[in-house]
């Protein structure tokens, strides 16, 4: 739903302004571009299940295959506590995260050089106009999802007041905007869920932990906007089949995005390669402002996790109460059968005693 919203909002706000912004160059013909919708969808579905799992892990552009292999491997592990395979990947994750954080510290310097290059080679007024419309489209999509879609889902599925619910998670939203990481925000998100929104501890731990790594609605909205902006900025007109492919890629890729700052840039490059869209000057513009809109995407992800926890908690509680009432009813029926006096006991005046 989020990816489709992003694409629809892009066609409503961003695409009509591309001509006015002077972004559309001469239409380019790409080698190896998808012929029609059927070919594009078939290609994407086929790439989900790789022919060679090891090759998929070693190929940068086969992100869907990596996600599929990871899911199958996780299901196949019978005893995670004793799995050497899992421990090896956990150790590898610690190493890669340590290296990645060192690189993140250098990101501001890299972005500075990229922005300097864009300002030196492009018309400044045009740059600001282009980036402004791009950010406006993303922020409108995120705002619509947060203030319309989520409240409606919570209200119709649980009957709770969505605005009061939102005010109770404002601490988590502020933290997400500050550090741009749903995983680092997780402790605050859980605190808001359990203490302010009164969500059970079991539901909060399960839903919020899973959502911090899988539920990326904000990222799903941002991907279509960025891809269309980069493509049309280079004069590349996307077919309907490619637009459907963008939705599929955005949905699956967002689930594989790491819950750390600016991790979506890597997946964005992979998706552009899958669609045969070259990295041009418009990609530099997207990269230059990624630090800004990525924070709001993270906040949207955190809000989505919290609302999902509220829905699951409502239905889990309802199911638990229903089962409890059923068990109590069964217990009362058993007690009545056991306590029902026999005809001989009635004659001896023991009926009242047994009932008591």
Secondary structure, DSSP 8 states (H G I E B T S, - for coil): -HHHHHHHHIIIIIHHHHHHHT---S----TT--SSHHHHHHHHHHHHS-S-HHHHHH-TT-HHHHHHHHHHHHHH-S-GGG-HHHHHHHHHHHHHHHHHHHHHHHHHHHHHHHHHHHHHHS-HHHHHHHHHHHHHHHHHHHHHIIIIIHHHHHHHHH---HHHHHHHTHHHHHHHHHH--HHHHHHHHHHIIIIIS---HHHHHHHHHHHHHH--HHHHHHHHHHHHHHHHHTT----HHHHHHHHHHHHHHHHTS-SSTTTHHHHHHHHHHHTT----HHHHHHHHHHHHHHHHHHHHHHHHHHHHHHHHHHHHHHHHHHHHHHHHHHHHHHHHHHH---HHHHHTT-HHHHH-
